[in-house]
Amino acid sequence: MTDQIQNAETFAALHKKGDPVILFNIWDAGSAGAVRDAGAMALATGSAPVAMAQGFGDGQNIPLDVALDNAGRIVSAVDLPVSLDFEGAYAEDAVGIIANVQSALETGVVGFNFEDQIVGTKDLYDIETQAARVGAMREGCDVAGIPVFINARTDIFLKAPPETHDEAMLDDAMARAKAYANAGANGFFAPGLKDEDMIARLCESTDLPVNIIALPGTPDTATLASLGVARISYGPVPYRKMLGWLQEQAKQALQSGA
């Protein structure tokens, strides 16, 4: 417990506006060790690569017990803080969220990504509903006695092409950041947002550390830092690149033996 609390405090301290922590997302104990050895200061799973590496689709299709067993193996394999992409916490109501959060914390993780999309649909929870869900996650962490970093994610930008991102979406994101912060979130994640002006304005509008994902077309690390970003993650990109490399190597080997 003491080590977990210390890891949680260490992880939170890594989030600094203008000096972002880099989280090169991993999916199992092996990838965790590789990224650790590359010099990572903390680790974070990505829900999509974790699911795909086990033969499931993203969107809570990997069974909760399998996902948590995987998280536990990662924590046991490395000596770094580990954050879990917990999607929608595998529950809709507060009771289920609290129970699942407490189960997840038993693996030793010290952070959660928690999204506001209604898993399995194209819709988002309204702000009030999702803020209550964030509050339930906070309660579950507090009851466990772990100062967990809750990275509240909004899918506003991820669900729309970058060229359609507008002021209304940014205003919605800012409102969500405020509501989620009031409910107990420690960070705000806006995957899919790539416009430099919008990123800067989002960072200025909230005291929460802002997380941007390094998808193709996203500003580089130095630029994101200058805009005030505090956390840069990579989502499924590392896994997909690794898989592409593996497939190409397999093709070459198989064709050479034909």
C-alpha positions as CSV (number, residue, x, y, z in Angstrom):
1,M,0.0,0.0,0.0
2,T,2.8,2.4,0.9
3,D,4.6,1.8,-2.3
4,Q,1.3,2.3,-4.3
5,I,0.7,5.6,-2.5
6,Q,4.2,6.8,-3.3
7,N,3.9,5.8,-6.9
8,A,0.6,7.7,-7.1
9,E,2.2,10.8,-5.7
10,T,5.2,10.4,-8.1
11,F,2.9,10.0,-11.0
12,A,0.8,13.1,-10.2
13,A,4.0,15.2,-9.8
14,L,5.1,14.3,-13.3
15,H,2.2,16.3,-14.8
16,K,3.5,19.8,-15.3
17,K,2.1,22.3,-17.7
18,G,4.7,23.2,-20.3
19,D,6.9,20.2,-19.3
20,P,4.7,17.3,-20.3
21,V,5.2,13.7,-19.1
22,I,5.6,11.3,-22.1
23,L,3.5,8.2,-21.8
24,F,4.4,5.8,-24.7
25,N,1.5,3.5,-24.2
26,I,2.1,-0.2,-23.5
27,W,-0.2,-3.3,-23.6
28,D,1.5,-6.1,-21.6
29,A,4.4,-6.8,-19.2
30,G,6.8,-7.3,-22.1
31,S,6.1,-4.0,-23.8
32,A,6.1,-2.3,-20.3
33,G,9.7,-3.6,-19.7
34,A,10.8,-2.4,-23.1
35,V,9.4,1.1,-22.6
36,R,10.8,1.2,-19.1
37,D,14.3,0.3,-20.4
38,A,13.9,3.1,-23.0
39,G,13.9,5.6,-20.1
40,A,10.2,6.1,-19.3
41,M,9.4,7.8,-16.0
42,A,5.9,6.2,-15.9
43,L,3.8,3.8,-17.9
44,A,0.2,3.8,-19.2
45,T,-1.8,1.1,-20.9
46,G,-4.0,1.8,-23.9
47,S,-7.3,0.1,-24.0
48,A,-7.2,-0.7,-27.7
49,P,-3.7,-2.3,-27.8
50,V,-4.4,-4.2,-24.6
51,A,-7.6,-5.6,-26.1
52,M,-6.1,-6.3,-29.5
53,A,-3.1,-8.0,-28.1
54,Q,-5.5,-10.5,-26.4
55,G,-7.6,-11.0,-29.5
56,F,-10.5,-8.6,-28.6
57,G,-11.8,-5.4,-30.0
58,D,-11.6,-2.1,-28.2
59,G,-14.6,-0.9,-26.2
60,Q,-14.7,-3.0,-23.1
61,N,-14.8,-6.2,-25.2
62,I,-11.9,-7.7,-23.2
63,P,-13.4,-9.2,-20.1
64,L,-12.7,-7.1,-16.9
65,D,-10.9,-10.0,-15.1
66,V,-8.6,-10.5,-18.1
67,A,-7.9,-6.7,-18.3
68,L,-7.1,-6.5,-14.6
69,D,-5.0,-9.7,-14.6
70,N,-3.0,-8.1,-17.4
71,A,-2.6,-4.8,-15.4
72,G,-1.4,-6.7,-12.4
73,R,1.3,-8.5,-14.4
74,I,2.4,-5.2,-15.7
75,V,2.7,-3.6,-12.3
76,S,4.6,-6.6,-11.0
77,A,7.0,-6.5,-13.9
78,V,8.1,-2.9,-13.5
79,D,9.1,-0.5,-10.8
80,L,7.4,2.5,-12.3
81,P,3.9,4.1,-11.7
82,V,1.4,2.5,-14.0
83,S,-1.9,4.1,-15.2
84,L,-4.7,2.0,-16.5
85,D,-6.9,2.9,-19.4
86,F,-10.1,1.9,-17.8
87,E,-12.5,3.1,-20.6
88,G,-15.9,3.5,-19.0
89,A,-15.0,1.5,-15.8
90,Y,-17.1,-1.4,-17.0
91,A,-20.1,0.1,-15.3
92,E,-22.8,2.8,-15.7
93,D,-23.9,3.5,-12.1
94,A,-21.9,4.7,-9.1
95,V,-22.1,1.4,-7.3
96,G,-20.6,-0.5,-10.2
97,I,-17.9,2.1,-10.8
98,I,-16.8,2.2,-7.2
99,A,-16.7,-1.6,-7.0
100,N,-14.7,-1.9,-10.3
101,V,-12.3,0.9,-9.3
102,Q,-11.5,-0.8,-6.0
103,S,-10.9,-4.1,-7.8
104,A,-8.6,-2.4,-10.3
105,L,-6.6,-0.7,-7.5
106,E,-5.8,-4.1,-6.1
107,T,-3.6,-4.6,-9.1
108,G,-1.3,-1.8,-8.0
109,V,-2.2,0.8,-10.7
110,V,-2.1,4.5,-9.6
111,G,-4.0,6.2,-12.4
112,F,-7.1,5.8,-14.6
113,N,-8.2,7.1,-18.0
114,F,-11.9,7.5,-17.7
115,E,-13.9,8.4,-20.8
116,D,-17.2,10.2,-21.3
117,Q,-18.4,8.3,-24.3
118,I,-21.1,5.8,-23.7
119,V,-19.2,2.6,-24.5
120,G,-20.6,0.8,-27.5
121,T,-22.3,3.8,-29.0
122,K,-21.3,7.0,-30.8
123,D,-22.8,9.2,-28.0
124,L,-21.4,10.9,-25.0
125,Y,-22.8,11.1,-21.5
126,D,-24.1,14.6,-20.8
127,I,-21.9,16.7,-18.6
128,E,-23.9,16.3,-15.4
129,T,-24.1,12.5,-15.7
130,Q,-20.4,12.1,-16.5
131,A,-19.4,14.4,-13.7
132,A,-21.3,12.2,-11.3
133,R,-19.5,9.2,-12.7
134,V,-16.2,10.9,-12.2
135,G,-17.3,11.6,-8.6
136,A,-18.0,7.9,-8.1
137,M,-14.6,7.0,-9.4
138,R,-13.0,9.6,-7.0
139,E,-15.0,8.1,-4.1
140,G,-13.8,4.6,-5.0
141,C,-10.2,5.8,-5.0
142,D,-10.6,7.7,-1.7
143,V,-12.2,4.8,0.1
144,A,-9.2,2.7,-1.0
145,G,-6.9,5.3,0.4
146,I,-4.9,5.8,-2.8
147,P,-4.4,9.3,-4.3
148,V,-5.1,8.1,-7.8
149,F,-4.7,10.3,-10.8
150,I,-8.0,10.4,-12.6
151,N,-7.5,11.5,-16.2
152,A,-11.0,12.4,-17.3
153,R,-11.3,12.0,-21.1
154,T,-13.7,13.6,-23.5
155,D,-14.3,12.1,-26.9
156,I,-15.7,15.3,-28.4
157,F,-12.8,15.8,-30.8
158,L,-12.0,12.2,-31.4
159,K,-15.5,11.6,-32.8
160,A,-15.3,14.4,-35.4
161,P,-12.8,15.0,-38.2
162,P,-10.2,17.7,-37.3
163,E,-11.4,20.0,-40.0
164,T,-14.8,20.2,-38.3
165,H,-13.5,21.1,-34.8
166,D,-15.1,24.4,-33.9
167,E,-15.8,26.9,-31.1
168,A,-18.8,25.0,-29.9
169,M,-16.8,21.9,-29.4
170,L,-14.1,23.8,-27.6
171,D,-16.7,25.4,-25.3
172,D,-18.2,22.0,-24.6
173,A,-14.7,20.6,-23.7
174,M,-14.0,23.6,-21.4
175,A,-17.3,23.1,-19.7
176,R,-16.6,19.4,-19.2
177,A,-13.1,20.1,-17.9
178,K,-14.5,22.4,-15.3
179,A,-17.3,19.9,-14.3
180,Y,-14.9,17.0,-14.1
181,A,-12.4,18.9,-12.1
182,N,-15.1,19.8,-9.6
183,A,-16.1,16.2,-9.4
184,G,-12.5,15.1,-8.5
185,A,-10.6,14.6,-11.8
186,N,-6.9,15.3,-11.7
187,G,-6.3,15.7,-15.4
188,F,-8.3,16.3,-18.7
189,F,-7.7,14.3,-21.8
190,A,-8.8,15.6,-25.2
191,P,-7.8,12.9,-27.8
192,G,-8.1,14.0,-31.4
193,L,-7.6,17.7,-30.7
194,K,-4.8,18.9,-33.0
195,D,-5.4,22.6,-33.6
196,E,-2.7,24.6,-31.8
197,D,-4.9,27.6,-30.9
198,M,-7.6,25.4,-29.5
199,I,-5.1,23.3,-27.5
200,A,-3.6,26.5,-26.0
201,R,-7.0,27.9,-25.1
202,L,-8.0,24.6,-23.5
203,C,-4.8,24.5,-21.4
204,E,-5.4,28.2,-20.4
205,S,-9.0,27.6,-19.4
206,T,-8.4,24.9,-16.8
207,D,-6.1,24.3,-13.9
208,L,-6.2,20.6,-14.8
209,P,-3.1,19.2,-16.6
210,V,-4.2,18.6,-20.2
211,N,-3.4,15.4,-22.1
212,I,-3.0,15.3,-25.9
213,I,-2.5,12.2,-27.9
214,A,0.3,12.2,-30.5
215,L,-1.7,11.0,-33.5
216,P,-0.5,11.8,-37.0
217,G,-0.9,15.5,-37.7
218,T,-0.7,16.5,-34.0
219,P,1.9,19.2,-33.2
220,D,5.2,17.8,-32.0
221,T,6.3,17.5,-28.4
222,A,8.1,20.9,-28.2
223,T,5.1,22.7,-29.7
224,L,2.7,20.9,-27.4
225,A,4.8,21.9,-24.4
226,S,4.9,25.5,-25.5
227,L,1.1,25.4,-25.7
228,G,0.8,24.3,-22.0
229,V,0.2,20.6,-22.4
230,A,1.2,18.5,-19.4
231,R,0.9,15.0,-20.7
232,I,1.5,13.4,-24.1
233,S,0.3,9.9,-24.8
234,Y,0.5,7.7,-27.9
235,G,-2.6,5.5,-27.6
236,P,-2.7,2.6,-30.1
237,V,0.0,4.1,-32.4
238,P,3.0,2.1,-30.9
239,Y,1.1,-1.2,-31.1
240,R,-0.1,-0.6,-34.6
241,K,3.4,0.3,-35.8
242,M,4.8,-2.8,-34.0
243,L,2.2,-5.0,-35.6
244,G,3.0,-3.5,-39.1
245,W,6.7,-4.2,-38.6
246,L,5.9,-7.8,-37.4
247,Q,3.7,-8.5,-40.4
248,E,6.3,-7.1,-42.8
249,Q,9.1,-9.2,-41.3
250,A,6.8,-12.3,-41.4
251,K,6.1,-11.7,-45.1
252,Q,9.7,-11.5,-45.9
253,A,10.6,-14.6,-44.0
254,L,7.7,-16.6,-45.5
255,Q,8.3,-15.4,-49.0
256,S,12.0,-16.2,-48.8
257,G,11.1,-19.8,-48.0
258,A,8.6,-20.2,-50.9
